[in-house]
Amino acid sequence: MLTSYLPLLVLLIVAVGLVGVFTILASLLGPSRPTPEKDIPYESGLDPASSPKIHFNMQFYRIALLFLVFDIEAAFFYPWAVLYRDLSCKGQVIGGACHGGATAFGILVMAVFLTILILALTYVWRKRALEWD
Amino acid sequence: MSFSLNPADFVHLAPVLFLTVWACLVLLASAIGGGHGRHYGLLAILGLILSGLGVALSWVQHVQPATDLFAGMMVVDRFALFLDMIFIIAGILTALVADAYLEEHRFTEGEFFALLLLSISGMMMMVHAGDLVMFVIGLETMSLAIYALVASWPGQRRSAEAGFKYFLMGAVASAFLLYGIALLYGVTGTTNLAKLAGVINGKAGEPLVLVGMFMILGAMGFKVALVPFHMWTPDAYEGAPTPVTGFMAAAVKAAGFGALLRLVAGLFSADAWTFGSTGWINIFWVLSVLTMTIGNISALRQNNVKRMLAYSSIAHAGYLLIGVVVVGLDPSQMGAVLFYVVAYAVTTLGAFAVVAWIGSRDVERTTLEDWYGVAKHHPAVALAMMLFLFSLGGLPPTAGFFAKFYLFKAALSFDSPQMLTLVLIAIANSVVSMYYYLRPIVAMYFREGASAPKPLTSFSVYWVLGITSALVLILGMAPDATLAWAAQALMGG
């Protein structure tokens, strides 16, 4: 059973080996003539204007966090929408039509999810996390 | 494809669901109400009591285990209900201590109590899990809440550092756990514990199964702080707000061991659980010896009481591993192990309540010098602390004595030389541990303090000290009732 993973192992060895060999060859064969120009960090061809080590505003972190929550919510909606017909059918779905009665399961399951999300949003709103300053 | 939900499943799990909803309400109340934190502590305790009533009702009316809730995802048996009760009681005691502690250290936030409730509902999901996926969800719900609780002390560098360390290590452990589960699923095609127990027998020798099990074992070892996965423990325990430390030592450890016991029953078949050359029991034997010995030896040198109790909790995880070995050999011996969990949880909550009590806003007072002369100013609290330390060391007439007694008795009932060695090592360890448990007692009773401590004066802490010391004495003098309950708490029973 493990033998079926052999090609994967070969691929891994080849990938790591190739990169390793090229890196070593480049450092052995390539001439090294550093100049101040060459040593500056590459920023799409522009000279860096200031040090990259700056403090980011904490607000960005908060926005990123909120974005994540709603992004996941949106991602969660897709599979639910695709499966909605099946989720709302007690019996079999044949040719897009439900045989065997409807259930509220499909709508309820999303309602529970959304309620929790709205609770979270209310919390965020009341804690003034939506205001910029 | 058809989906069906049995409404009765919700009734079975009502205490867990209720607690989760209540946690959301506490969170919402704190956001809308704002203001003073005291009410949120009481609100949390009310929720815990209601949920606890549900668990008690479920225990009383329990006829047979429900093993196929939500298509086998959750299990309701007396084993899980018993642990639920431990979590809830630990939660109530922690909320009482936190109520006074947060007030003194000025971070009375409702979120603290919401997180406490959420972590308890995670623990309940964890021990009710009948499926590895549900188990991971419970574990993560618990862990994420605990990470936040550890780091919840605003303006304290050590608290933030402790939370961050714990979070990083915990994330790695979770990754290992998930990877191990993925490997097991790859080989067996199921994540259901009951089904795994049937399938894994014939595949025990497969390398992927071995790797998967080792990964799961390592992750669990991290969660319950077994040597060599214990490095985070002293730092996280020391940096966390003291009520959280007590909660971690009591409830998180109980949840971890509850889950470990379930996994042992689900993953390791009886013929793989032997002292033979390929037996899994050997690994647990070695981990147990390492954990109690290294935990105790490291505790010997600690001058910080909080840190010393952290190492002591590692040592107790080692003793509890004896219980895991015992239950793996004979599941009907569960009572002795659960009794140990109860006795240890009550004692350690009391001990950390004293540590929380002695500190004030200016000084946390956790070094031994800070404890000099406490007995002169506060004889009752000193007496309670002495009881807790005796119980941790295993001296009569306290809970710890009977806990160790029943555990060792269960271990010796197998009449095997390996078990005898294990018990002898554990007894030697208990003797060694008395040295460091006696040090705070000496400091409190036989040393003169430079300055009188300014402890918390809130009644809620005195309530906790009273309840826990009474329980330690009751369990130490009349253990029969609790032992009888614990003996009924069988997995699948």
Chai-1 contact restraints between the chains, C-beta under 6 A:
chainA,res_idxA,chainB,res_idxB,connection_type,confidence,min_distance_angstrom,max_distance_angstrom,comment,restraint_id
A,D86,B,M1,contact,1.0,0.0,6.0,A-B,restraint_1
A,L87,B,F3,contact,1.0,0.0,6.0,A-B,restraint_2
A,F105,B,F3,contact,1.0,0.0,6.0,A-B,restraint_3
A,L119,B,C24,contact,1.0,0.0,6.0,A-B,restraint_4
A,L119,B,L28,contact,1.0,0.0,6.0,A-B,restraint_5
A,Y123,B,L27,contact,1.0,0.0,6.0,A-B,restraint_6
A,Y123,B,A31,contact,1.0,0.0,6.0,A-B,restraint_7
A,R126,B,A31,contact,1.0,0.0,6.0,A-B,restraint_8
A,R126,B,I32,contact,1.0,0.0,6.0,A-B,restraint_9
A,K127,B,A31,contact,1.0,0.0,6.0,A-B,restraint_10
